[in-house]
Amino acid sequence: MANENNSLTTEFILIGFTDHPVLKILLFLVFFAIYLITMVGNLGLVALISMEHRLHTPMYIFLGNLALMDSCCSCAIIPKMLENFFSEGKMISLYECMAQFYFLCLAETADCFLLAAMAYDRYVAICSPLQYHTMMSKKLCIQMTIGTFIASNLHSMIHVGLLLRLTFCRSNQIDHFFCDILPLYRLSCTDPYINELMIYIFSMPIQIFTIATVLFSYICILFTIFKMTSKEGRGKAFSTCASHFLSVSIFYICLLMYIRPFEEGDKDIPVAIFYIIVIPLLNPFIYSLRNKEVINGLKKCMKNYNIVK
């Protein structure tokens, strides 16, 4: 019976969005535009940081990797979602499903660590500016980045490996626009207790550690800023942290909304859209529009390009 069930669930159906013809075309165009802007914005930021030597500092190295992970997240989800708007079956194979969740988990876990690393970087820069180059050396920055990707990869592999132990026999319809872990639990005829336990053992400590790092860093930053007597110094400190604080606030508010227990999958689709699709779209603009170093680096690259041409 188990073998029969396994043979019936080698593919899943992603129910996704509406089947209304006009709405499908409209949603396809909207999400296709979002995908293009997201990829151009994030990969453009990665290229800019790579080419501009003045941006080869810990903060921008972390930012470049964050943009890379946002691109990975978008590539894992949106192309299949766009395909399913005009696909009759809306099918996704079991291994495609596992791969999609793996890259999503990898990107989101890395984002948590990178945002925490960026918060720590701002803490050192504002609270201990004289010791910045020793406390945030390039060697430490590279070690933190490598550690982030190793930890994120292991975290993703653990959850994907545990998903592969499940057998799916209740239905093959996923009430979502991508392969998320909780909808898959609802389709399993194997008790997912071990999977859920591993989420608490591995995922919760990651969230607690990264959120605690961000909160500690910004509490110390605020105390330092309030102690400053110079208005110019306060303004410069606030502008240094503003982009990152806005990005990390949006990320964690959406994350906490997204990981809360839920009963009906369709209720979480709007939150999932914002958390997985909109945030990667916003980040390049949050970090670029009010960041003089990024803007100056972009102007310099454009000027050099025009000279070459």
C-alpha positions in Angstrom: 0.0 0.0 0.0 2.9 2.4 0.8 4.4 1.7 -2.6 1.1 2.4 -4.3 0.8 5.7 -2.4 4.3 6.7 -3.3 3.6 6.0 -7.0 0.5 8.2 -6.8 2.4 11.2 -5.4 5.4 11.5 -7.6 3.9 14.8 -8.7 1.9 17.6 -6.9 -0.6 20.1 -8.2 0.1 23.7 -7.1 -3.3 25.3 -6.9 -1.9 28.7 -6.6 -4.1 31.7 -7.7 -7.3 32.3 -9.6 -8.3 30.4 -12.8 -10.1 33.5 -14.2 -8.6 34.1 -17.6 -8.4 37.9 -17.3 -7.0 37.8 -13.8 -4.5 35.2 -14.7 -3.1 37.4 -17.5 -3.0 40.5 -15.2 -1.3 38.6 -12.3 1.2 37.1 -14.8 2.2 40.5 -16.0 2.5 41.9 -12.5 4.6 39.1 -11.2 6.7 38.9 -14.3 7.5 42.7 -13.9 8.3 42.1 -10.3 10.6 39.2 -11.2 12.5 41.3 -13.8 12.9 44.3 -11.5 14.0 42.0 -8.6 16.6 40.2 -10.6 18.0 43.4 -12.2 18.0 45.2 -8.9 19.6 42.5 -6.8 22.1 41.2 -9.4 22.9 44.8 -10.3 23.7 45.5 -6.7 25.9 42.4 -6.5 27.8 43.6 -9.7 28.2 47.1 -8.4 29.6 46.0 -5.0 32.0 43.6 -6.9 33.3 46.3 -9.3 33.5 49.3 -6.9 36.5 48.9 -4.6 35.2 51.5 -2.1 32.3 49.2 -1.4 34.6 46.3 -0.4 33.8 46.8 3.2 32.1 44.3 5.6 28.7 46.1 5.4 28.6 45.9 1.6 30.0 42.4 1.4 27.1 41.3 3.6 24.7 43.4 1.5 26.0 41.8 -1.7 25.4 38.3 -0.3 21.9 39.4 0.9 21.1 40.6 -2.6 22.4 37.3 -4.0 20.2 35.3 -1.6 17.2 37.4 -2.6 17.9 36.6 -6.2 18.1 32.9 -5.3 14.8 33.1 -3.4 13.0 34.7 -6.4 14.5 32.2 -8.9 13.3 29.3 -6.8 9.7 30.4 -6.7 8.6 32.9 -9.4 9.5 31.1 -12.6 7.5 28.0 -11.7 4.6 30.3 -10.5 4.6 32.1 -13.8 4.6 28.9 -15.7 1.6 27.6 -13.8 -0.5 30.6 -14.8 -0.8 29.1 -18.2 -0.2 25.4 -17.4 -3.3 23.2 -17.5 -2.0 20.7 -15.0 0.0 23.0 -12.7 2.2 20.0 -11.9 5.5 19.9 -10.0 7.4 16.7 -9.5 8.3 15.5 -6.0 12.0 16.3 -6.5 11.3 19.7 -8.1 9.2 20.4 -5.0 12.0 19.4 -2.7 14.5 21.5 -4.7 12.2 24.5 -4.6 11.9 24.2 -0.8 15.6 23.6 -0.4 16.6 26.9 -2.2 13.9 28.8 -0.4 15.0 27.6 3.0 18.7 28.2 2.1 17.9 31.8 1.1 15.7 32.7 4.0 18.1 31.2 6.6 21.0 33.0 5.0 19.0 36.2 5.1 18.5 35.9 8.9 22.2 35.4 9.5 23.3 38.2 7.1 20.8 40.7 8.6 22.2 39.9 12.0 25.8 40.3 10.8 24.9 43.6 9.3 23.3 44.7 12.6 26.5 43.7 14.4 28.6 45.6 11.9 26.6 48.8 12.5 26.9 48.3 16.2 30.7 48.1 16.0 30.8 51.1 13.6 28.8 53.4 15.8 29.5 52.1 19.4 33.2 51.3 18.9 34.4 53.3 15.8 38.1 53.3 16.8 38.2 49.5 17.0 36.1 48.9 13.9 38.9 47.7 11.6 40.1 45.2 14.2 36.7 44.0 15.4 35.3 43.8 11.8 38.3 42.8 9.8 37.9 41.4 6.3 39.1 38.0 7.5 36.3 37.9 10.1 33.8 39.2 7.5 34.7 36.3 5.1 34.6 33.8 8.0 31.1 35.0 9.0 29.9 34.9 5.3 31.3 31.3 4.8 29.8 30.3 8.2 26.4 31.7 7.1 26.3 29.6 3.9 27.5 26.4 5.6 24.9 26.8 8.4 22.1 27.7 5.9 23.0 24.8 3.6 23.0 22.3 6.5 19.7 23.7 7.8 18.1 23.3 4.4 19.4 19.8 3.9 18.1 18.6 7.3 14.6 19.7 6.5 14.6 18.4 3.0 16.0 15.1 4.2 13.2 14.9 6.7 10.6 15.7 4.1 11.8 12.8 2.0 10.9 10.4 4.8 7.2 11.3 4.5 4.8 9.5 2.3 2.0 11.5 0.7 -1.3 9.7 0.3 -4.1 12.0 1.3 -4.0 14.3 -1.8 -1.5 15.6 -4.3 -3.0 19.2 -4.3 -0.9 21.8 -2.5 -3.1 24.8 -1.6 -0.3 27.3 -2.3 1.7 28.7 -5.2 4.9 27.0 -4.1 6.1 23.9 -2.1 6.0 25.1 1.4 6.7 22.9 4.4 3.4 23.2 6.3 1.1 22.4 3.3 3.3 19.3 2.7 2.8 18.2 6.3 -1.0 18.4 5.7 -0.7 16.0 2.7 1.4 13.5 4.5 0.0 10.2 5.7 3.2 9.7 7.8 3.1 11.4 11.2 5.3 14.6 10.8 6.0 14.8 14.5 9.7 14.3 14.0 9.8 17.0 11.3 8.0 19.5 13.5 10.3 18.6 16.4 13.4 19.3 14.2 11.9 22.7 13.3 11.8 23.6 17.0 15.3 22.2 17.6 17.0 23.8 14.6 14.9 26.7 13.3 13.8 28.3 16.5 17.4 28.7 17.9 18.4 30.4 14.6 15.5 32.8 14.8 16.1 33.5 18.5 19.9 34.0 18.0 19.5 36.3 15.0 16.6 38.4 16.4 18.5 38.7 19.7 21.6 39.9 17.9 19.6 42.5 16.0 17.8 43.8 19.1 21.0 43.9 21.2 22.9 45.7 18.4 20.2 48.4 17.9 19.5 48.9 21.6 23.3 49.7 22.0 23.2 51.9 18.9 20.3 53.9 20.2 21.9 54.4 23.6 25.1 55.6 21.9 23.2 57.9 19.6 21.3 59.5 22.4 24.6 60.2 24.3 26.0 62.1 21.3 26.0 65.9 21.8 26.4 66.8 18.2 23.3 66.9 16.1 25.4 66.3 13.0 26.8 63.2 14.6 23.4 61.9 15.5 22.1 62.6 12.0 25.0 60.7 10.4 24.6 57.8 12.8 20.8 57.6 12.1 21.4 57.7 8.3 24.0 55.0 8.6 21.5 52.6 10.2 18.2 53.8 8.6 18.3 51.5 5.5 19.3 48.4 7.4 16.8 49.1 10.2 13.9 49.5 7.8 14.9 46.3 5.9 15.3 44.2 9.0 12.0 45.5 10.5 10.1 44.6 7.4 11.8 41.2 7.1 11.2 40.1 10.7 7.6 41.4 10.9 6.7 39.4 7.8 8.7 36.4 9.0 6.9 36.3 12.4 3.5 36.6 10.5 4.5 33.9 8.0 5.8 31.2 10.5 2.8 31.5 12.8 0.7 28.3 13.0 -2.1 28.4 10.5 -5.0 26.1 9.5 -6.0 27.3 6.0 -3.2 27.7 3.5 -4.9 30.3 1.3 -5.1 32.7 4.3 -1.3 32.9 4.2 -0.8 33.5 0.5 -0.9 37.3 0.8 1.8 37.1 3.6 3.8 34.6 1.6 3.7 37.0 -1.4 5.0 39.9 0.6 7.6 37.8 2.5 9.0 35.8 -0.5 8.3 38.0 -3.5 8.0 41.7 -2.4 10.8 41.9 0.2 13.5 40.8 -2.4 12.0 43.4 -4.7 12.3 46.2 -2.1 15.7 45.5 -0.6 17.9 46.9 -3.5 15.9 50.1 -3.4 15.9 50.4 0.4 19.7 50.1 0.4 20.3 52.2 -2.7 18.0 55.2 -2.9 19.2 56.7 0.5 22.7 55.4 0.5 25.2 57.9 -0.8 28.1 55.4 -1.2 26.0 53.1 -3.4 24.7 56.0 -5.4 28.2 57.5 -5.9 29.5 54.0 -6.8 26.8 53.7 -9.4 27.5 57.1 -10.8 31.2 56.2 -11.0 30.5 52.9 -12.8 28.2 54.6 -15.3 30.8 57.3 -15.9 33.5 54.8 -16.5 31.2 52.8 -18.8 30.5 55.9 -20.8 34.2 56.7 -21.1 34.9 53.2 -22.4 32.1 53.5 -24.9 
